[in-house]
């Protein structure tokens, strides 16, 4: 009978210990359940942030990406455009 490798086992030479996939988190993920997919998030919250889950990680990555792609000047121009396009009837 063969055994599958334990995903929570200590890392061997050359392997790094798994960490939470939430942006900026260095904690280990919570223990993997007996069945199902291995966990990738620690499911703990930072003092000023949300729980580290897949949905919140997606929101954090996309929020950071949106903010980087738009400059302050572009935001001001977009706000002015929205004001000018109001319907006056």
C-alpha angles and dihedrals in degrees: 000000000000125000126216119234115267108244091206095051119118114274119259127222112311095013124107122222111256116258134196111278093221110118109269097004119129099178120113117257118260115271115287115251120242091254134027133032121338113259119252102185132063093222090218125123128233114233091260102026147065129275113285101250132138093259094049091046090054090050092048093049094048094044090053092046094050092051093051097051097056124064124214091251091053090050092052092049091049091051091051091049091052092052093050093051097061116128115245111191 
